[in-house]
Amino acid sequence: MNRPLVVTRRMTEHPADSHTMDRYLATGGYEQAERSLGLTRDELVEEIKTSGLLGRGGAAFSAGLKWSFLAPARPSYLVINGDESEPGTFKDRQLLERDPHQMLEGVIIAAVANEVHHAFIYSRGEYPKPARRVQAAVDAAYEKGYLGKGIFGTDYDLEVTVHLGAGAYICGEETALINSLEGLRGEPRLKPPYFPAAKGLYMQPTIVNNVETVSNLSHILAMGAEKFTELGHPMDTGTFMVSVSGHVNQPGNYELPHGITWRTLIYEVAGGVPDDRALKAIIPGGASAPWFVPEIHLDDQITKDMCAEAGSMLGSGAVIVMDETTCMVQAAERLVRFFAHESCGQCTPCREGTSWMEMILRRIEEGQGRAIDLDLLLDVSDGISVGLGWPPKMTTICPLGPSAVSPVLALRDYFRDEVNAHVELGGCPLKLAEVVV
Amino acid sequence: MSRWSEATQERAREIISRYPQKRSAVMPLLYLAMVEGQGRLSNEGMEEVAEWVGITPAQVSAVASFYTMYKRENTGRYLVSCCTSLSCMLLGGDDVLHAVEDESGVPHGETDAHGLISVEHVECIGACGGAPAVQVNYELIEGVTPDRARDLVRWLQGARPEVVNGDEMQELFGGVRSFDWAIKEDDGAVGPFPAFQPLGTVGREGDS
């Protein structure tokens, strides 16, 4: 398999000091940021559009197109979303810790392209180490004159503030993140009218980009948009970071071209399932994504379109692998518990529904389930995500509530017998079997 | 008149200057209030933040209560957070939590009688490749087993480090990591809040 390294190249080749200004400059660092100052907004937007770069935060929307939507009012703001909290996802943590200057150079390029003079980097509160590295990189860039007044000797001013979250998954949703930055509760805003590109931070035009997305920018300018499109899959260009966790021999972050299959990812890249146990389910794109099962999906290609066709998404690039020893009810309960805990409480279907779903799943797992409970679960789910389709029909301001339905769809579609066995046996069949042995 | 130390007040002024609007400094200032409150966010602390940014204490309280990391109850010197989200659960995160609870005698959400250790189970902390994961004062340890978790609790009770350092704890109690950490750090946390330069909460190993 051809595996070009883009965003993880420096940390792979120079593990001891890939986070330092010296190493960054010695490997071509900040050349593209400086060059971007000589290009017009239109040229930069066009280049990123041509590259086909899709946002890496979960929504997989064209980064260049997003920039092009920026309303003309000024000042405009740039916010980097480093509030990585989707269960299974740990790629941004590595990019921030190991190569903070690469991200920061992307911040400068994105700021210049969007005529921004104040950018914010929002790091999740539970990531103090990545935040420290980013702050050190920002301080070093100020010292060099790459940030602050008149960057790179031009008359362009750019301030960067590193902001620490405080433990709320929902702040990864871009409008919630903006509220959080404004010193409000981190509750999502209604879109429309609050599309960040029109009415974002302080009601001004705002671009919100993910850490991995901006980490790609200097490379696109360096190699040229055309060359970038040759990496990966024609419909899904460049590489992507995938975080593999759960029942695999070699969990970790891998930078891969789009278009390999799930089989290749799990059995070659991540070293297969421990003790050659059978694979039972794959979560392809973080806790919000509907699950895949090996019998149907193992040889599908990993691209945005293929995932959508199969009724799921690549989301945040988090792949959670579960083998035959996993109880699907317990796994679903754990994910639904997460959404119930992280619901901001604004919308009734999400606030009430996710808690009911958690309770029903827990009682099934603990042997107190009733024969009608799966239908009840689906009925509650239908109240959050009408019709239980994909992508979900929303009853809520943001996608958090509908995301909680994804594990329940897996129970309905692939593991109905396992749910029923819990009810009939009065407990988890896997745990009861253990007791007998 | 501020009740905060001169050093904290200077930090508050510096932090506010980093934002176009004062109110945006609420979150970092809430951390400063926790530092001043020895790990606890008190009503006085929230009133102080309200004065700094020019909003009401009720508005500050509305923000503070939204986030899990602003602890409005007494919190121990060491906050031990055990991840029990899916990826950690699959590899024994629940057993690690139970070991920590059992060894410390502190159930989830509580603090011991000496104010030394608080225990909580948390949702995903972004260490799924190194599951199961535990944080002490938000400094990470990956690949923890129930036995090593017990060792960790005993070490915190015995050694009582001034600065909680992730690399040191990883070496003593950790295993598989999400990725190669590569660079050893001397920096660590000085209390049950994140160690971050603008907050003045970064301690160096060997400091006393």
HADDOCK unambig.tbl for C-alpha pairs under 7 A between the chains (distance, minus, plus):
assign (segid A and resid 15 and name CA) (segid B and resid 182 and name CA) 5.86 0.50 0.50
assign (segid A and resid 16 and name CA) (segid B and resid 182 and name CA) 5.83 0.50 0.50
assign (segid A and resid 16 and name CA) (segid B and resid 183 and name CA) 5.78 0.50 0.50
assign (segid A and resid 85 and name CA) (segid B and resid 124 and name CA) 6.50 0.50 0.50
assign (segid A and resid 85 and name CA) (segid B and resid 125 and name CA) 6.82 0.50 0.50
assign (segid A and resid 85 and name CA) (segid B and resid 126 and name CA) 6.44 0.50 0.50
assign (segid A and resid 87 and name CA) (segid B and resid 85 and name CA) 6.82 0.50 0.50
assign (segid A and resid 87 and name CA) (segid B and resid 124 and name CA) 5.17 0.50 0.50
assign (segid A and resid 88 and name CA) (segid B and resid 87 and name CA) 6.30 0.50 0.50
assign (segid A and resid 88 and name CA) (segid B and resid 126 and name CA) 6.88 0.50 0.50
assign (segid A and resid 88 and name CA) (segid B and resid 128 and name CA) 5.57 0.50 0.50
assign (segid A and resid 89 and name CA) (segid B and resid 126 and name CA) 5.84 0.50 0.50
assign (segid A and resid 90 and name CA) (segid B and resid 126 and name CA) 4.63 0.50 0.50
assign (segid A and resid 90 and name CA) (segid B and resid 127 and name CA) 6.06 0.50 0.50
assign (segid A and resid 90 and name CA) (segid B and resid 128 and name CA) 6.81 0.50 0.50
assign (segid A and resid 125 and name CA) (segid B and resid 194 and name CA) 6.95 0.50 0.50
assign (segid A and resid 126 and name CA) (segid B and resid 125 and name CA) 6.59 0.50 0.50
assign (segid A and resid 126 and name CA) (segid B and resid 138 and name CA) 5.73 0.50 0.50
assign (segid A and resid 128 and name CA) (segid B and resid 138 and name CA) 6.96 0.50 0.50
assign (segid A and resid 128 and name CA) (segid B and resid 194 and name CA) 5.57 0.50 0.50
assign (segid A and resid 128 and name CA) (segid B and resid 195 and name CA) 5.84 0.50 0.50
assign (segid A and resid 128 and name CA) (segid B and resid 196 and name CA) 6.04 0.50 0.50
assign (segid A and resid 131 and name CA) (segid B and resid 196 and name CA) 6.94 0.50 0.50
assign (segid A and resid 132 and name CA) (segid B and resid 196 and name CA) 5.67 0.50 0.50
assign (segid A and resid 132 and name CA) (segid B and resid 197 and name CA) 6.63 0.50 0.50
assign (segid A and resid 161 and name CA) (segid B and resid 18 and name CA) 6.22 0.50 0.50
assign (segid A and resid 166 and name CA) (segid B and resid 67 and name CA) 5.55 0.50 0.50
assign (segid A and resid 166 and name CA) (segid B and resid 68 and name CA) 6.52 0.50 0.50
assign (segid A and resid 166 and name CA) (segid B and resid 69 and name CA) 5.05 0.50 0.50
assign (segid A and resid 166 and name CA) (segid B and resid 70 and name CA) 6.97 0.50 0.50
assign (segid A and resid 167 and name CA) (segid B and resid 67 and name CA) 5.42 0.50 0.50
assign (segid A and resid 167 and name CA) (segid B and resid 68 and name CA) 5.18 0.50 0.50
assign (segid A and resid 167 and name CA) (segid B and resid 69 and name CA) 5.51 0.50 0.50
assign (segid A and resid 168 and name CA) (segid B and resid 67 and name CA) 5.72 0.50 0.50
assign (segid A and resid 168 and name CA) (segid B and resid 68 and name CA) 6.91 0.50 0.50
assign (segid A and resid 181 and name CA) (segid B and resid 24 and name CA) 5.53 0.50 0.50
assign (segid A and resid 182 and name CA) (segid B and resid 23 and name CA) 6.28 0.50 0.50
assign (segid A and resid 182 and name CA) (segid B and resid 24 and name CA) 4.42 0.50 0.50
assign (segid A and resid 183 and name CA) (segid B and resid 23 and name CA) 5.27 0.50 0.50
assign (segid A and resid 183 and name CA) (segid B and resid 24 and name CA) 4.38 0.50 0.50
assign (segid A and resid 183 and name CA) (segid B and resid 25 and name CA) 6.56 0.50 0.50
assign (segid A and resid 183 and name CA) (segid B and resid 26 and name CA) 5.30 0.50 0.50
assign (segid A and resid 183 and name CA) (segid B and resid 27 and name CA) 6.51 0.50 0.50
assign (segid A and resid 184 and name CA) (segid B and resid 63 and name CA) 5.89 0.50 0.50
assign (segid A and resid 185 and name CA) (segid B and resid 62 and name CA) 6.79 0.50 0.50
assign (segid A and resid 185 and name CA) (segid B and resid 63 and name CA) 4.83 0.50 0.50
assign (segid A and resid 185 and name CA) (segid B and resid 66 and name CA) 6.11 0.50 0.50
assign (segid A and resid 244 and name CA) (segid B and resid 129 and name CA) 6.54 0.50 0.50
assign (segid A and resid 245 and name CA) (segid B and resid 87 and name CA) 6.21 0.50 0.50
assign (segid A and resid 245 and name CA) (segid B and resid 128 and name CA) 5.61 0.50 0.50
assign (segid A and resid 245 and name CA) (segid B and resid 129 and name CA) 4.97 0.50 0.50
assign (segid A and resid 246 and name CA) (segid B and resid 87 and name CA) 5.14 0.50 0.50
assign (segid A and resid 246 and name CA) (segid B and resid 90 and name CA) 6.08 0.50 0.50
assign (segid A and resid 246 and name CA) (segid B and resid 91 and name CA) 6.93 0.50 0.50
assign (segid A and resid 251 and name CA) (segid B and resid 129 and name CA) 4.92 0.50 0.50
assign (segid A and resid 251 and name CA) (segid B and resid 178 and name CA) 6.92 0.50 0.50
assign (segid A and resid 252 and name CA) (segid B and resid 129 and name CA) 4.77 0.50 0.50
assign (segid A and resid 252 and name CA) (segid B and resid 178 and name CA) 5.01 0.50 0.50
assign (segid A and resid 252 and name CA) (segid B and resid 179 and name CA) 5.94 0.50 0.50
assign (segid A and resid 253 and name CA) (segid B and resid 179 and name CA) 6.84 0.50 0.50
assign (segid A and resid 320 and name CA) (segid B and resid 87 and name CA) 6.81 0.50 0.50
assign (segid A and resid 331 and name CA) (segid B and resid 86 and name CA) 6.39 0.50 0.50
assign (segid A and resid 334 and name CA) (segid B and resid 85 and name CA) 6.27 0.50 0.50
assign (segid A and resid 334 and name CA) (segid B and resid 86 and name CA) 5.81 0.50 0.50
assign (segid A and resid 335 and name CA) (segid B and resid 86 and name CA) 6.47 0.50 0.50
assign (segid A and resid 338 and name CA) (segid B and resid 123 and name CA) 6.47 0.50 0.50
